[in-house]
Amino acid sequence: MASRQRPGKHARAVMSDCRWQPLSLAARAVWLALTDLGDVKPTIRAPVRQGTTIEEIARCIAADVDAVRIAAAELVQCDVLEPVGSGFRLKAY
């Protein structure tokens, strides 16, 4: 029987990353949400040809598309997300 996944299990590792401190609150929230989402949707973190779109990320984490777009740009700049095709994948997991 598989153990139940608990949300936030990656929080300690992400929050101790040196890139965490200068990020905006929105970018921090998106990064944490994406690490949890990566457990159930491996394309978020796995090397793939087609990344996950901003719209799909926003839908999955129940966030505003514009807020996710701004946070994603910040996460790309600090090398947490990387563009893949017309979407993104989590580079720092």
N, C-alpha and C positions, 0 to 999 in steps of 0.2 A: 504494500500500500504506500503510495507516494505521500510524503509529508506535505502539509499545507504550506503554501507560500505566504509569508507575512510581508505586507507592504512596508517599505522603509528599511529593508534589511541592508541596503547599500548606502544608507545615509551617512554612517560613520566614515566610510572610505571616501565618499565624495566630499564630505565637509572637511576632511583633513587634507584634501588636494590643494596645492598652492594656488591654483586658479580660482578657487572658491571665493576668497575674500574680496577681490575687486569686482565681482559680478553684481549686477542689479538683482533685486529680489525676484523679479519675474524670471530672469535667466536661471537663478538658483532653483526656483520652483520647477521650471521646465526640465532642468538637468535631473533633479531628483525623480520627477515623474517618469522621465524617459528610462532611467535605470530600472525602475520597477516594471515599466511597460516592456522592457527588453527581456524580462523573464518569461513573459507570455507571448511576445511577438518577436522572435529572434531576428527578423529582418531589420529591426531597429539597431542592432549591434553587430550583426554578422556581415562579413564582406559579401556584398550583393551587387548585381548590375544596376538595379533600379532601387533607389532609396525611397523612404517613406515621405510623402508630401507633407507640407506644412498643414494643409487642410485635414489630412488624416491624423496627424499628430494632435492637432487641436481637438478633433472629435474624440480621439481615444482618451485624452486627459481632461476632457470637458472644459476646455479653455477657449478664450476668444482668439480667433484666427490672427487678428492684427497683433495682439500681444505676443502670440507664439512666434510670429514672423520677426518681430523686433528682438525677442529673446534668442531666436535661432541665429540671427545675424551676429549677436554678441557671442554666442557659443561657438560659432564658426571662427570668429576672430581670435578667440583664445584656445582654439584647437581641441574643443570638446566634441563638436559636430563636424562632419565633413560632407560636402555636397557629393551626391552620387546620382548621376542621371538628372532627372527633374525633381529629385527629393534629397533627403539627408539620411545619414546613419550616424549613430553614436560612436565616436572614436574613443572616448574615455569612458570606460564602463566600470 
